[in-house]
Amino acid sequence: MRKIGKRTIALMMAAAVAALSMTGCTKRLPSDVIASYGDQMIGRPEAEFYARYQQYSTEYMYLMYGSDPTGLWKQTDSTTSKTYEDQVKESALTAVLQTEILNEKAVADGITLTEEEQKKIEEAAEQIMKAEPVVEASGVTEEIVKSIVTKNAMANKQYQAMIADIDTNVDESTVLHKTIEQISIRVKQDETAASTESTEQTEEQKEQAQKEEAALAELAGIIQSALEQGATLDEIVENYHDKEFNGVTFTVEKKDAFAIGKDDTAVYTEQAMAMTKGQGITAVDANATYVVRCTSEKDEEATQQAIEQELNNRRAAMFEQKYEELKKSAKKFTVNEKEWEKVVFSEPLIEISTSSADATSDAAASSDEAQAESSSTDSSETESEASDSAEANK
């Protein structure tokens, strides 16, 4: 059975950026219609396609992490008191509605698709039709898929137009990340002493605790000095791990180079952000004593990621603001609750007949294939952001 990758239909989820309220069934809709936007009818296959894609995507991720999605959809989310099935179905209708609103605005603004974009839409539709589990469960035809992809391509272009004038200047000092490495030091616990239930310390125990504290502070100072003079983490571990120092045995562990920014929650974050290259600091929390050395005053990759995240936040805020205004003039959205209730996730779309490893291997291979085919418009950045937002709406 063919599997479908997330990016293949990321375009379809492009409109699901914010949670929306939907009107109930205030007028009678045909049984083959799930919802209406003004006079525009949204048939069952189209609406169910959105839901089935999210169902498949979630099951795919479960398998990727080695879990069996069987029985998932009837479970209740403790934070919302709704079943996961109900949440996905709500998210699907949110995507449908927002696509209609943005597509309508795009048409009104004179937005059109280029020949190249139309060609990519044709290619994407062909690829989507190979996604047997989703296609068979939703009942979509190639014509319906082309319509879905086209509307979302228009919605994507409208989204891009709405966030085109964001301020792209980011003060690097506000998102700067540095590269550091860490040594953690702990007193090696005596198993007999650790199992003592009494909370009151004897004089002997108090003296031992003071001895350990003094030895720990002295060892941390020695390690910090060694690091600042160029010692490697491996050398520090080799010299001090599980070895006695001033009558106390310590556990000394390393954490190789990693990025840290001002919003990190480590006990030494503020100190670390003030370090220069080669400088070391010592910090203590309830878990350990840490000796940290700065290896780079700017972690290029992490800083760039932080800049992109800041820009994404600005895009989301601008879109939300403009979309709230757009909704005020939107047409009425009516849901055929009676028919929508009949859409149930009775069993996984992904066959669990083989081992999870085999299933995820097949799905991953298909996902790679899908990625190569999935550039349906020039707004790939929007696709990625909107797909993440769609996941968050689940």
Contacts in CASP RR format, 6 or more apart in sequence:
PFRMAT RR
TARGET T0000
AUTHOR 0000-0000-0000
METHOD contacts of the structure
MODEL  1
MRKIGKRTIALMMAAAVAALSMTGCTKRLPSDVIASYGDQMIGRPEAEFY
ARYQQYSTEYMYLMYGSDPTGLWKQTDSTTSKTYEDQVKESALTAVLQTE
ILNEKAVADGITLTEEEQKKIEEAAEQIMKAEPVVEASGVTEEIVKSIVT
KNAMANKQYQAMIADIDTNVDESTVLHKTIEQISIRVKQDETAASTESTE
QTEEQKEQAQKEEAALAELAGIIQSALEQGATLDEIVENYHDKEFNGVTF
TVEKKDAFAIGKDDTAVYTEQAMAMTKGQGITAVDANATYVVRCTSEKDE
EATQQAIEQELNNRRAAMFEQKYEELKKSAKKFTVNEKEWEKVVFSEPLI
EISTSSADATSDAAASSDEAQAESSSTDSSETESEASDSAEANK
1 132 0 8 1.000
1 133 0 8 1.000
1 351 0 8 1.000
2 130 0 8 1.000
2 131 0 8 1.000
2 132 0 8 1.000
2 366 0 8 1.000
3 60 0 8 1.000
3 131 0 8 1.000
3 133 0 8 1.000
3 350 0 8 1.000
3 362 0 8 1.000
3 363 0 8 1.000
3 365 0 8 1.000
3 366 0 8 1.000
3 367 0 8 1.000
4 53 0 8 1.000
4 56 0 8 1.000
4 128 0 8 1.000
4 130 0 8 1.000
4 131 0 8 1.000
4 133 0 8 1.000
4 134 0 8 1.000
4 366 0 8 1.000
4 367 0 8 1.000
4 370 0 8 1.000
5 57 0 8 1.000
5 60 0 8 1.000
5 131 0 8 1.000
5 363 0 8 1.000
5 366 0 8 1.000
5 367 0 8 1.000
5 370 0 8 1.000
5 371 0 8 1.000
6 57 0 8 1.000
6 60 0 8 1.000
6 367 0 8 1.000
6 370 0 8 1.000
6 387 0 8 1.000
7 367 0 8 1.000
7 370 0 8 1.000
7 371 0 8 1.000
7 374 0 8 1.000
7 383 0 8 1.000
7 387 0 8 1.000
8 124 0 8 1.000
8 127 0 8 1.000
8 128 0 8 1.000
8 131 0 8 1.000
8 370 0 8 1.000
8 371 0 8 1.000
8 373 0 8 1.000
8 374 0 8 1.000
9 53 0 8 1.000
9 128 0 8 1.000
9 131 0 8 1.000
9 134 0 8 1.000
10 374 0 8 1.000
10 383 0 8 1.000
10 384 0 8 1.000
10 386 0 8 1.000
10 387 0 8 1.000
11 124 0 8 1.000
11 149 0 8 1.000
11 152 0 8 1.000
11 153 0 8 1.000
11 156 0 8 1.000
11 374 0 8 1.000
11 376 0 8 1.000
11 377 0 8 1.000
11 383 0 8 1.000
12 49 0 8 1.000
12 50 0 8 1.000
12 53 0 8 1.000
12 95 0 8 1.000
12 148 0 8 1.000
12 149 0 8 1.000
12 152 0 8 1.000
13 50 0 8 1.000
13 53 0 8 1.000
13 54 0 8 1.000
13 95 0 8 1.000
13 386 0 8 1.000
13 387 0 8 1.000
13 389 0 8 1.000
13 390 0 8 1.000
14 99 0 8 1.000
14 152 0 8 1.000
14 155 0 8 1.000
14 156 0 8 1.000
14 159 0 8 1.000
14 379 0 8 1.000
14 382 0 8 1.000
14 383 0 8 1.000
14 386 0 8 1.000
14 387 0 8 1.000
15 95 0 8 1.000
15 97 0 8 1.000
15 98 0 8 1.000
15 99 0 8 1.000
15 101 0 8 1.000
15 102 0 8 1.000
15 152 0 8 1.000
15 155 0 8 1.000
15 159 0 8 1.000
15 386 0 8 1.000
16 91 0 8 1.000
16 94 0 8 1.000
16 95 0 8 1.000
16 98 0 8 1.000
16 386 0 8 1.000
16 389 0 8 1.000
16 390 0 8 1.000
16 393 0 8 1.000
17 98 0 8 1.000
17 159 0 8 1.000
17 316 0 8 1.000
17 319 0 8 1.000
17 320 0 8 1.000
17 323 0 8 1.000
17 385 0 8 1.000
17 386 0 8 1.000
17 389 0 8 1.000
17 390 0 8 1.000
18 94 0 8 1.000
18 98 0 8 1.000
18 320 0 8 1.000
18 323 0 8 1.000
18 389 0 8 1.000
19 94 0 8 1.000
19 393 0 8 1.000
20 94 0 8 1.000
20 97 0 8 1.000
20 98 0 8 1.000
20 327 0 8 1.000
22 35 0 8 1.000
22 93 0 8 1.000
22 94 0 8 1.000
22 97 0 8 1.000
22 333 0 8 1.000
22 335 0 8 1.000
23 332 0 8 1.000
23 333 0 8 1.000
23 334 0 8 1.000
23 335 0 8 1.000
24 334 0 8 1.000
24 335 0 8 1.000
24 337 0 8 1.000
25 334 0 8 1.000
25 335 0 8 1.000
25 336 0 8 1.000
25 337 0 8 1.000
25 338 0 8 1.000
26 334 0 8 1.000
27 36 0 8 1.000
27 334 0 8 1.000
29 35 0 8 1.000
29 36 0 8 1.000
29 41 0 8 1.000
29 334 0 8 1.000
29 336 0 8 1.000
29 339 0 8 1.000
30 41 0 8 1.000
31 336 0 8 1.000
31 339 0 8 1.000
32 43 0 8 1.000
32 44 0 8 1.000
32 339 0 8 1.000
33 41 0 8 1.000
33 42 0 8 1.000
33 43 0 8 1.000
33 44 0 8 1.000
33 336 0 8 1.000
33 339 0 8 1.000
34 42 0 8 1.000
34 43 0 8 1.000
34 44 0 8 1.000
34 46 0 8 1.000
34 47 0 8 1.000
34 48 0 8 1.000
34 93 0 8 1.000
34 335 0 8 1.000
34 336 0 8 1.000
34 339 0 8 1.000
34 340 0 8 1.000
34 343 0 8 1.000
35 42 0 8 1.000
35 43 0 8 1.000
35 47 0 8 1.000
35 93 0 8 1.000
35 96 0 8 1.000
35 97 0 8 1.000
35 333 0 8 1.000
35 334 0 8 1.000
35 335 0 8 1.000
35 336 0 8 1.000
35 340 0 8 1.000
36 42 0 8 1.000
36 332 0 8 1.000
36 333 0 8 1.000
36 334 0 8 1.000
37 97 0 8 1.000
37 100 0 8 1.000
37 101 0 8 1.000
37 104 0 8 1.000
37 330 0 8 1.000
37 331 0 8 1.000
37 332 0 8 1.000
37 333 0 8 1.000
38 331 0 8 1.000
38 332 0 8 1.000
38 333 0 8 1.000
38 334 0 8 1.000
40 100 0 8 1.000
40 331 0 8 1.000
42 96 0 8 1.000
42 100 0 8 1.000
44 339 0 8 1.000
44 343 0 8 1.000
45 138 0 8 1.000
45 139 0 8 1.000
45 140 0 8 1.000
45 141 0 8 1.000
45 144 0 8 1.000
46 96 0 8 1.000
46 140 0 8 1.000
46 144 0 8 1.000
46 147 0 8 1.000
46 148 0 8 1.000
47 92 0 8 1.000
47 93 0 8 1.000
47 96 0 8 1.000
47 340 0 8 1.000
47 343 0 8 1.000
48 92 0 8 1.000
48 137 0 8 1.000
48 138 0 8 1.000
48 139 0 8 1.000
48 140 0 8 1.000
48 343 0 8 1.000
49 134 0 8 1.000
49 138 0 8 1.000
49 139 0 8 1.000
49 140 0 8 1.000
49 144 0 8 1.000
49 145 0 8 1.000
49 148 0 8 1.000
50 91 0 8 1.000
50 92 0 8 1.000
50 93 0 8 1.000
50 95 0 8 1.000
50 96 0 8 1.000
51 88 0 8 1.000
51 89 0 8 1.000
51 92 0 8 1.000
51 138 0 8 1.000
51 343 0 8 1.000
52 133 0 8 1.000
52 134 0 8 1.000
52 137 0 8 1.000
52 138 0 8 1.000
52 349 0 8 1.000
53 134 0 8 1.000
54 88 0 8 1.000
54 91 0 8 1.000
54 92 0 8 1.000
54 390 0 8 1.000
54 394 0 8 1.000
55 73 0 8 1.000
55 88 0 8 1.000
55 137 0 8 1.000
55 345 0 8 1.000
55 349 0 8 1.000
56 131 0 8 1.000
56 133 0 8 1.000
56 134 0 8 1.000
56 349 0 8 1.000
56 350 0 8 1.000
57 391 0 8 1.000
58 69 0 8 1.000
58 72 0 8 1.000
58 84 0 8 1.000
58 88 0 8 1.000
58 394 0 8 1.000
59 69 0 8 1.000
59 72 0 8 1.000
59 348 0 8 1.000
59 349 0 8 1.000
59 350 0 8 1.000
60 350 0 8 1.000
60 363 0 8 1.000
60 367 0 8 1.000
62 68 0 8 1.000
62 69 0 8 1.000
62 72 0 8 1.000
63 69 0 8 1.000
63 350 0 8 1.000
63 356 0 8 1.000
63 359 0 8 1.000
63 360 0 8 1.000
63 363 0 8 1.000
64 360 0 8 1.000
64 363 0 8 1.000
64 364 0 8 1.000
66 356 0 8 1.000
66 360 0 8 1.000
67 356 0 8 1.000
68 352 0 8 1.000
68 356 0 8 1.000
69 348 0 8 1.000
69 350 0 8 1.000
69 352 0 8 1.000
70 347 0 8 1.000
70 348 0 8 1.000
70 352 0 8 1.000
72 84 0 8 1.000
72 348 0 8 1.000
73 83 0 8 1.000
73 84 0 8 1.000
73 85 0 8 1.000
73 88 0 8 1.000
73 345 0 8 1.000
74 83 0 8 1.000
74 84 0 8 1.000
74 85 0 8 1.000
75 83 0 8 1.000
75 84 0 8 1.000
76 82 0 8 1.000
76 83 0 8 1.000
76 84 0 8 1.000
77 83 0 8 1.000
77 84 0 8 1.000
77 87 0 8 1.000
80 87 0 8 1.000
82 90 0 8 1.000
84 394 0 8 1.000
85 344 0 8 1.000
85 345 0 8 1.000
87 394 0 8 1.000
88 345 0 8 1.000
88 394 0 8 1.000
89 340 0 8 1.000
89 343 0 8 1.000
90 393 0 8 1.000
91 390 0 8 1.000
91 393 0 8 1.000
91 394 0 8 1.000
93 335 0 8 1.000
93 340 0 8 1.000
94 393 0 8 1.000
95 390 0 8 1.000
95 393 0 8 1.000
97 333 0 8 1.000
98 155 0 8 1.000
98 323 0 8 1.000
99 151 0 8 1.000
99 152 0 8 1.000
99 155 0 8 1.000
100 151 0 8 1.000
100 333 0 8 1.000
101 323 0 8 1.000
101 326 0 8 1.000
101 327 0 8 1.000
101 330 0 8 1.000
102 154 0 8 1.000
102 155 0 8 1.000
102 158 0 8 1.000
102 159 0 8 1.000
102 326 0 8 1.000
103 151 0 8 1.000
103 152 0 8 1.000
103 154 0 8 1.000
103 155 0 8 1.000
103 158 0 8 1.000
104 330 0 8 1.000
104 331 0 8 1.000
105 158 0 8 1.000
105 326 0 8 1.000
106 154 0 8 1.000
106 155 0 8 1.000
106 157 0 8 1.000
106 158 0 8 1.000
106 161 0 8 1.000
107 154 0 8 1.000
109 158 0 8 1.000
109 161 0 8 1.000
111 154 0 8 1.000
111 157 0 8 1.000
111 158 0 8 1.000
111 161 0 8 1.000
113 121 0 8 1.000
113 150 0 8 1.000
113 153 0 8 1.000
113 154 0 8 1.000
113 157 0 8 1.000
113 377 0 8 1.000
116 378 0 8 1.000
117 153 0 8 1.000
117 376 0 8 1.000
117 377 0 8 1.000
117 378 0 8 1.000
120 375 0 8 1.000
120 376 0 8 1.000
120 377 0 8 1.000
121 146 0 8 1.000
121 149 0 8 1.000
121 150 0 8 1.000
121 153 0 8 1.000
121 376 0 8 1.000
121 377 0 8 1.000
122 146 0 8 1.000
123 373 0 8 1.000
123 376 0 8 1.000
124 149 0 8 1.000
124 373 0 8 1.000
124 374 0 8 1.000
124 376 0 8 1.000
125 142 0 8 1.000
125 145 0 8 1.000
125 146 0 8 1.000
125 149 0 8 1.000
126 142 0 8 1.000
127 370 0 8 1.000
127 373 0 8 1.000
127 374 0 8 1.000
128 134 0 8 1.000
128 135 0 8 1.000
128 145 0 8 1.000
128 149 0 8 1.000
129 135 0 8 1.000
129 142 0 8 1.000
129 145 0 8 1.000
133 349 0 8 1.000
133 350 0 8 1.000
134 349 0 8 1.000
135 145 0 8 1.000
137 349 0 8 1.000
140 148 0 8 1.000
149 376 0 8 1.000
153 376 0 8 1.000
153 377 0 8 1.000
153 379 0 8 1.000
156 377 0 8 1.000
156 379 0 8 1.000
156 382 0 8 1.000
156 383 0 8 1.000
156 386 0 8 1.000
157 377 0 8 1.000
157 379 0 8 1.000
159 319 0 8 1.000
159 379 0 8 1.000
159 382 0 8 1.000
159 386 0 8 1.000
160 379 0 8 1.000
160 382 0 8 1.000
162 318 0 8 1.000
162 319 0 8 1.000
162 322 0 8 1.000
162 323 0 8 1.000
163 315 0 8 1.000
163 318 0 8 1.000
163 319 0 8 1.000
163 322 0 8 1.000
165 318 0 8 1.000
166 311 0 8 1.000
166 314 0 8 1.000
166 315 0 8 1.000
166 318 0 8 1.000
167 314 0 8 1.000
168 311 0 8 1.000
170 307 0 8 1.000
170 310 0 8 1.000
170 311 0 8 1.000
172 303 0 8 1.000
172 307 0 8 1.000
174 262 0 8 1.000
174 310 0 8 1.000
175 303 0 8 1.000
175 306 0 8 1.000
175 307 0 8 1.000
175 309 0 8 1.000
175 310 0 8 1.000
176 261 0 8 1.000
176 262 0 8 1.000
176 273 0 8 1.000
176 298 0 8 1.000
176 303 0 8 1.000
176 306 0 8 1.000
177 259 0 8 1.000
177 260 0 8 1.000
177 261 0 8 1.000
177 298 0 8 1.000
177 299 0 8 1.000
177 302 0 8 1.000
177 303 0 8 1.000
177 306 0 8 1.000
178 259 0 8 1.000
178 260 0 8 1.000
178 261 0 8 1.000
178 272 0 8 1.000
178 273 0 8 1.000
178 275 0 8 1.000
178 294 0 8 1.000
178 296 0 8 1.000
178 297 0 8 1.000
178 298 0 8 1.000
178 299 0 8 1.000
179 257 0 8 1.000
179 258 0 8 1.000
179 259 0 8 1.000
179 260 0 8 1.000
179 294 0 8 1.000
179 295 0 8 1.000
179 296 0 8 1.000
179 298 0 8 1.000
179 299 0 8 1.000
179 302 0 8 1.000
180 257 0 8 1.000
180 258 0 8 1.000
180 259 0 8 1.000
180 260 0 8 1.000
180 272 0 8 1.000
180 275 0 8 1.000
180 292 0 8 1.000
180 293 0 8 1.000
180 294 0 8 1.000
180 295 0 8 1.000
181 233 0 8 1.000
181 254 0 8 1.000
181 255 0 8 1.000
181 256 0 8 1.000
181 257 0 8 1.000
181 258 0 8 1.000
181 292 0 8 1.000
181 293 0 8 1.000
181 295 0 8 1.000
182 254 0 8 1.000
182 255 0 8 1.000
182 258 0 8 1.000
182 290 0 8 1.000
182 291 0 8 1.000
182 292 0 8 1.000
182 293 0 8 1.000
183 223 0 8 1.000
183 227 0 8 1.000
183 233 0 8 1.000
183 236 0 8 1.000
183 237 0 8 1.000
183 252 0 8 1.000
183 253 0 8 1.000
183 254 0 8 1.000
183 255 0 8 1.000
183 290 0 8 1.000
183 291 0 8 1.000
183 292 0 8 1.000
184 252 0 8 1.000
184 253 0 8 1.000
184 254 0 8 1.000
184 255 0 8 1.000
184 287 0 8 1.000
184 288 0 8 1.000
184 289 0 8 1.000
184 290 0 8 1.000
185 216 0 8 1.000
185 219 0 8 1.000
185 220 0 8 1.000
185 223 0 8 1.000
185 240 0 8 1.000
185 250 0 8 1.000
185 251 0 8 1.000
185 252 0 8 1.000
185 288 0 8 1.000
185 289 0 8 1.000
185 290 0 8 1.000
185 291 0 8 1.000
186 250 0 8 1.000
186 251 0 8 1.000
186 287 0 8 1.000
186 288 0 8 1.000
186 289 0 8 1.000
187 212 0 8 1.000
187 216 0 8 1.000
187 248 0 8 1.000
187 249 0 8 1.000
187 250 0 8 1.000
187 251 0 8 1.000
188 242 0 8 1.000
188 249 0 8 1.000
188 250 0 8 1.000
188 251 0 8 1.000
193 205 0 8 1.000
201 209 0 8 1.000
211 246 0 8 1.000
211 247 0 8 1.000
211 248 0 8 1.000
212 248 0 8 1.000
214 246 0 8 1.000
215 245 0 8 1.000
215 246 0 8 1.000
215 247 0 8 1.000
215 248 0 8 1.000
215 250 0 8 1.000
216 248 0 8 1.000
216 250 0 8 1.000
216 289 0 8 1.000
217 289 0 8 1.000
218 245 0 8 1.000
218 246 0 8 1.000
219 240 0 8 1.000
219 245 0 8 1.000
219 246 0 8 1.000
219 250 0 8 1.000
220 282 0 8 1.000
220 289 0 8 1.000
220 291 0 8 1.000
221 282 0 8 1.000
221 291 0 8 1.000
223 236 0 8 1.000
223 240 0 8 1.000
223 252 0 8 1.000
223 291 0 8 1.000
224 280 0 8 1.000
224 281 0 8 1.000
224 282 0 8 1.000
224 291 0 8 1.000
224 293 0 8 1.000
226 235 0 8 1.000
226 236 0 8 1.000
227 236 0 8 1.000
227 278 0 8 1.000
227 280 0 8 1.000
227 291 0 8 1.000
227 293 0 8 1.000
228 278 0 8 1.000
228 279 0 8 1.000
228 280 0 8 1.000
228 293 0 8 1.000
230 278 0 8 1.000
233 254 0 8 1.000
233 256 0 8 1.000
234 254 0 8 1.000
236 252 0 8 1.000
236 254 0 8 1.000
237 252 0 8 1.000
237 253 0 8 1.000
237 254 0 8 1.000
240 250 0 8 1.000
240 252 0 8 1.000
241 250 0 8 1.000
241 251 0 8 1.000
241 252 0 8 1.000
241 253 0 8 1.000
242 249 0 8 1.000
242 250 0 8 1.000
242 251 0 8 1.000
242 252 0 8 1.000
243 249 0 8 1.000
243 250 0 8 1.000
257 295 0 8 1.000
259 299 0 8 1.000
259 301 0 8 1.000
259 302 0 8 1.000
260 266 0 8 1.000
260 269 0 8 1.000
260 272 0 8 1.000
260 273 0 8 1.000
260 299 0 8 1.000
261 269 0 8 1.000
261 273 0 8 1.000
261 302 0 8 1.000
261 306 0 8 1.000
262 269 0 8 1.000
262 270 0 8 1.000
262 273 0 8 1.000
266 272 0 8 1.000
266 283 0 8 1.000
266 290 0 8 1.000
267 283 0 8 1.000
267 284 0 8 1.000
267 285 0 8 1.000
267 290 0 8 1.000
268 281 0 8 1.000
268 283 0 8 1.000
268 290 0 8 1.000
268 292 0 8 1.000
271 281 0 8 1.000
271 283 0 8 1.000
271 292 0 8 1.000
272 281 0 8 1.000
272 292 0 8 1.000
272 294 0 8 1.000
275 281 0 8 1.000
275 292 0 8 1.000
275 294 0 8 1.000
275 297 0 8 1.000
276 294 0 8 1.000
276 297 0 8 1.000
277 294 0 8 1.000
277 295 0 8 1.000
277 296 0 8 1.000
277 297 0 8 1.000
278 293 0 8 1.000
278 294 0 8 1.000
278 295 0 8 1.000
279 293 0 8 1.000
279 294 0 8 1.000
280 291 0 8 1.000
280 292 0 8 1.000
280 293 0 8 1.000
280 294 0 8 1.000
281 291 0 8 1.000
281 292 0 8 1.000
282 289 0 8 1.000
282 290 0 8 1.000
282 291 0 8 1.000
282 292 0 8 1.000
283 289 0 8 1.000
283 290 0 8 1.000
283 292 0 8 1.000
284 290 0 8 1.000
312 385 0 8 1.000
315 385 0 8 1.000
316 385 0 8 1.000
316 389 0 8 1.000
350 359 0 8 1.000
350 363 0 8 1.000
351 359 0 8 1.000
352 359 0 8 1.000
377 383 0 8 1.000
END
